Amino acid sequence: MKTFITTTLLFLSIALFSQSWQQLSDFPGVERDDAVSFVIGNTAYCGSGLSPWWAPMSDFYAFDMDNETWSAIAPMPAGEERQYASSFARANLGFVLLGVNDGYLNDVWQYDANTNNWTEKAPLPAEGRSGAAAFIIEDTAYIIGGKTANNQMLNEVWAYDVQNNTWESKNDFPFASFWRASADATDNKGYLTFGVDNDGNYIEVLYEYDPETDSWTAISEFPSSGRSYSAMQAMNDHLYIVAGIDSQQTYYSDVWRYNIVTSVWSELNPIPSIARKGGVTFNNNLSLYYSTGIDLNNIRLSETWKLSNVVGLSEKKASDGFNLYPNPAHDIVLIEIAVYSPSSMTSYSVYDSKGRLLFKNRMSQKVSAIPISDLSQGLYFVHISNTGGTGVKKFVKR
């Protein structure tokens, strides 16, 4: 029996890491590029951007990653339409800031997912800019680079304290000034690559940011040509980079994965559709999603794509906040939260090895039981989500 289980798990693990794309329901607003996205719990929020009639947009939509359905939410306030904005999220709050409309903007707007309302927050205490990169580490968001009204790329780094609604200037980015780079953060480190500098060079170096020392380090070089208008997502000790455009104005539909632990790049299956730039990405620690964008012929898109089976061989470290046992299991699996609070609104979702949602439930106590007697033998994933973040662990049903 032990040999059978080991062989089965190995087979399922190999099958699991063979990535496959699936086309989902289109983005429900008008086609666009240069929009933004942020994730709260297991819901992605996408909006703003430029429409096919060259008009900046303010509408926003929620994508439920459990049911993979779109729904409209409150748009940004009238007059706050924009393209090339930046975004991030913390707990139940999403933020959209900067960008361009009639001029270059330095304002900050906060979206509360609990009330479906937008509130203006303290603006960036510097000149307006577009195409700045952004990531968040704990309660501090970092805004890097961008372009000003005089078409100058920036190397400025600003830190926004979400709780105190205050800004602080950090050390300038030491390597280049750039616009439309790609960035994300994981495990208390920020990562940034790509973008265009003041001389028209397309960056291909990957940088790591340490907030404790306020310092940047070049850690790797992208194995293909430098890009801009690409999208980056951090997930399970890996960085995922999707699509974009290079210095020769070549459009891409490819997907690259960088292993932060081993410093190895690998190319995954490309989007099975036309090459594009300026789309948005988001993830639920199991699957990678990509939506909207623009193609070589300046046709704006509303397609939404899902890349399944992208979970790396190491589980997300945030999963240390909960345990699954017994594992392997026959009839039930117990979830135990390390620090449980009723106000944390903790829920769990169970997925099969193809990334399909099987069931979802709310946790009302420190330990909850998942009935699995009706499941087939094999490998499954439990996704935990609450106001403090998300995590994934796997178990075997035998």
Secondary structure, 3 states (H helix, E strand, C coil): CHHHHHHHHHHHHHHHCCCEEEEECCCCCCCEECCEEEEECCEEEEECCECCCCCEECCEEEEECCCCEEEEECCCCCCCCEECCEEEEECCEEEEECCECCCECCCEEEEECCCCEEEEECCCCCCCCECCEEEEECCEEEEECCECCCCCEECCEEEEECCCCEEEECCCCCCCCEECCEEEEECCEEEEECCECCCCCECCEEEEEECCCCEEEEEEECCCCCCECCEEEEECCEEEEEEEECCCCCEEEEEEEEECCCCEEEEECCCCCCCEECCEEEECCCCEEEECCECCCCCEECCEEEEECCCCCCCCHHHHHEEEECCCECCEEEEEECCCCHHHCCEEEEECCCCCEEEEEECCCCEEEEECCCCCCEEEEEEEEECCEEEEEEEEEC
